[in-house]
């Protein structure tokens, strides 16, 4: 007969192993999906993943500053400036004076930049659709609340919201109540 301490240790070890398994599955799925998205975007011939991410981010939030973009992409200021310089030289992005602050410079996509951003979003959709089409309707129904919860709990403020949605087709989830935006709003309402 097992002692209570040994029995409790076995239960704890089993539960921890289950947590390790779930954690590993989640990490492997996230890595696999990210790689498939990067591969699809890479086929578009853009100079870098950061360039693609910048285009979609600017599409979703025109008139943001380079500093805002820098924080979303986790770049240094000089790295962000170099990225925008490159995108501007390629005719994808333009700098403008802010309508609200004449001293501030904001970012906008050119028509070519807008087209590129749409291609990037399409590439991302192809990568995820290839996975989702293999799931049953029941699996999709079960996955939806899990994904909404993951996105909500990983969104702590406006910056993390922008980072979480940096490649999003925001028009797809806004009408349904984007869990990232909802979480960011709740955090904003609570205050610091």
N, C-alpha and C positions, 0 to 999 in steps of 0.2 A: 504494500500500500504506500502511495506517495505521501510525503509530508505536505502540509498546506503551503509551506514556503516554496518547496520544489514545484508543486502544482501551480502556484501563482507565478513563479518564474517561467514555467513553460508556457502559460497563457500569455504572459507579457511578451516573451520572445516570439511566440507565434503572431501576436498582434503587431509587433514591431516589424516582423518580416513581411506581413501583409501591407503595412504602411510603406515599407521599402519597395515592395513590388508595385504598388499604386504610384508611388513617387517616380519610380523608374519608368513605368509605362507612360506617365504623363510627360516626363522629360523626353523620352524617346519619340513620342508622338509629336511634341512641339518641335523637336529638332528635325524630324522627318518632314513635317509640313513646312517649316521655315526653309529647309533645303530645297524642297520642290518649288516653293514660291521664288526663291532666289534663282533657281535654274531657269524657270519660265521668264523671269525678268531679265536674266543674263542673256537670253536669246534675242533680246531686243537691241543689243549692241550699245547700250548706254555705257558711259565711262566707269560707273561704279554703282554699287547698291545705294550708297549715300546720295548719289545724283538722282536715282529713281525715287528714293524716299523723299528727297527735297522737293521734287516736282509734285508728287502727290500731296505732300504737306502744304505746299504753297497753293495748290489747287483748292484744297479744303479750307484754307485760311488765308485768303489773299490779304494783302496789306499788313502782314505781320513783319516784324523787324528781323534783321539777320540774327540778333541776339536770341529772339524767340526760337528761330529755326535751329540755332546752335544748341540750345538746351534740349530741344526735341531729339536731335540727332546725336547728342552727347559729344559734340565737337568742341575744340578750342575755338576762340574767336577767330584766330588767324586761319584755322582749318575751314571754318564756315565761310570766311571771306574768299578764300581760294576756290572753294566749291562754287560759290555764287559767281565769282569772276569767270570760271570755266563755263558754267551754264549760260551766263550772259554772252560770252564769246560764241557759244554754239547757237545763239539766237533763241534760247528757251525761256529765259528769265530776264526781267528788266527791273531796274531799281527806279523808284519814283519818290518824290517828296510826299510825305503824309498830308492828307487833306486836313487833319486835325492838329498837326504839329509841324510847322514848316521846317523845323530843324531836323526832324526825323526822316530816315529813309526806310521805305517799305518795299516789299517784294511782290511782284505780279508775274504771272506766266504770260508769255507771248502766245499767239495763236499756235505756233509750232510746239511750245511748251505744253499748252492745253492738250493738243493731240497726243503728245508723248505721255502725259499723265494718264490719259484715257487708255492708251495701249498698256501701260503698266498695271492699271487696275484690271484690265481685261486679262493680262497674264496671270495676275494673282487669282482671279476668278477661275481660270482654267485649272490652275493647280489645286484649288480647293474643291472644285466641282468633280474632278477626277476621283477624289476621295469620297465625297458625300454621295456620289451616285452608286457607290458600292454598299451603302448602308440601307437598311430597311426603313420604312416609314416609322416604325416603332423605335428603332435606334435613333433616328433623327429627332423624334419627339422627346426621347430621354436625354439626348445630348444637348439640346437647346437650353434647358434651364441650368445645366452644369456649366456650359460655356458662359452664359450670362452671369452666373455667380463668380466664376473665375475672373472675368473681366471687371466685375464690380469690386471684388475684394482686392484687386491689384491696382485700382484707381484710388489714389489718395488726395489728389489735387489736380489743378488744371494742367500742370506740366506732365504728370503721369498719364493723364487722359490723352493729351496730345501724343505722347510717346506710344501709348497702347494702340492708338488709331493712326499711326503715322503712314500706313499704307492702305487705309480703309477707303472703301467707297461709301462715304458717309451718307449718301442718298439712300443706300440700302437699308440702314437701320434707324435713321432719324424718325421716319414715319411710324415705326413700331415702338419707339422709346428706347434709344440707345442706352444699354446698361452702363457704359463708360460715362456718358454725359450725366446720367441720373446720379451716379455715384459721386462724380465731381461736384455736382450741384449740392448734394447732401453735405459733403465735406465743407463746401464754401459756406453753406448756411450755418453750420456748427461754429465756424470761425476757428482762429488759431488756438 
